[in-house]
């Protein structure tokens, strides 16, 4: 019922005075997101920050790691689940190696 309820998910400024009424999955005790980029894993990501080349922006991370702590109904101990999602649109700052230097032909060889 929360999908079509008025005031839930269709309001750009949600009413935070009663967040418990917006609870979707009470079995989720904690959730964290980590983002993988050229500097490794970080807990925040702003794709509009400048990249290390100084001319481009970071764009999307290369991967997003989601870690959830879930209280399963048939267990006393919470369960931790981690899932990593690769972001295929993330190009990264790969710099291809320069082409090998051309070796000039030796004019003394004839190739025969």
C-alpha positions as CSV (number, residue, x, y, z in Angstrom):
1,X,0.0,0.0,0.0
2,X,2.9,2.4,0.5
3,X,3.7,2.5,-3.2
4,X,0.4,4.3,-4.1
5,X,-0.2,6.1,-0.8
6,X,-0.4,9.9,-0.9
7,X,2.5,11.6,0.7
8,X,4.9,8.7,0.3
9,X,7.6,8.8,-2.4
10,X,5.7,11.4,-4.5
11,X,6.5,14.3,-2.3
12,X,9.8,16.2,-2.9
13,X,9.8,17.3,0.7
14,X,8.8,14.3,2.8
15,X,7.4,14.7,6.3
16,X,10.3,13.7,8.5
17,X,8.3,14.2,11.7
18,X,7.1,10.5,11.6
19,X,9.8,8.5,9.8
20,X,8.6,5.3,11.3
21,X,5.5,5.4,9.0
22,X,7.8,5.4,6.0
23,X,9.6,2.2,7.1
24,X,9.7,-0.3,4.3
25,X,11.8,-3.2,5.6
26,X,11.9,-3.4,9.4
27,X,14.2,-6.4,9.3
28,X,17.0,-4.2,7.9
29,X,18.9,-3.0,11.0
30,X,21.7,-1.1,9.2
31,X,22.8,-0.4,5.6
32,X,26.0,1.2,4.4
33,X,27.2,2.2,0.9
34,X,30.9,2.3,-0.2
35,X,32.1,3.5,-3.6
36,X,35.2,2.3,-5.5
37,X,37.2,4.8,-7.6
38,X,40.8,5.5,-8.6
39,X,41.7,6.1,-4.9
40,X,40.1,2.9,-3.6
41,X,37.0,2.5,-1.4
42,X,35.3,5.5,0.1
43,X,32.1,6.1,2.1
44,X,31.1,9.2,0.0
45,X,31.1,9.9,-3.7
46,X,30.5,13.1,-5.6
47,X,30.8,12.5,-9.3
48,X,31.1,16.2,-10.2
49,X,34.4,16.5,-8.3
50,X,37.4,17.1,-10.6
51,X,39.5,14.0,-11.5
52,X,43.2,13.8,-10.9
53,X,43.9,15.0,-14.5
54,X,42.4,18.4,-13.5
55,X,40.3,18.6,-16.7
56,X,37.6,16.0,-16.3
57,X,35.1,15.1,-13.6
58,X,35.1,11.8,-11.7
59,X,31.8,10.7,-13.0
60,X,30.3,7.5,-11.6
61,X,32.3,5.1,-9.3
62,X,33.6,1.9,-10.8
63,X,31.7,-0.2,-8.2
64,X,29.2,0.3,-5.4
65,X,29.3,-2.0,-2.3
66,X,26.2,-2.4,-0.3
67,X,26.4,-3.9,3.2
68,X,23.2,-4.7,5.1
69,X,22.7,-6.1,8.6
70,X,19.4,-8.0,8.6
71,X,17.6,-9.6,11.5
72,X,16.2,-12.8,10.1
73,X,12.9,-13.9,11.7
74,X,14.1,-17.4,12.4
75,X,17.4,-16.4,14.0
76,X,18.6,-14.6,17.2
77,X,21.8,-13.3,15.5
78,X,21.7,-10.6,12.8
79,X,23.1,-11.6,9.4
80,X,25.5,-9.3,7.4
81,X,25.2,-9.4,3.7
82,X,27.6,-7.6,1.3
83,X,27.0,-7.1,-2.4
84,X,29.2,-5.3,-4.9
85,X,27.7,-3.9,-8.0
86,X,30.1,-3.0,-10.9
87,X,29.2,0.2,-12.7
88,X,30.0,-0.4,-16.3
89,X,29.6,3.2,-17.3
90,X,32.5,4.2,-15.1
91,X,35.5,4.7,-17.4
92,X,38.1,5.7,-14.8
93,X,41.3,7.4,-15.6
94,X,43.0,4.8,-17.7
95,X,45.9,6.2,-19.6
96,X,47.0,3.9,-22.4
97,X,50.7,3.3,-22.8
98,X,52.5,5.2,-25.5
99,X,53.1,3.4,-28.8
100,X,56.5,1.8,-29.1
101,X,59.1,3.9,-30.8
102,X,59.5,3.1,-34.4
103,X,62.8,1.6,-35.3
104,X,64.2,3.1,-38.6
105,X,65.0,0.5,-41.2
106,X,68.6,-0.2,-41.8
107,X,69.5,1.0,-45.3
108,X,72.2,-1.6,-45.6
109,X,69.8,-4.6,-45.4
110,X,68.0,-5.7,-48.5
111,X,65.5,-8.1,-47.0
112,X,66.7,-10.9,-49.2
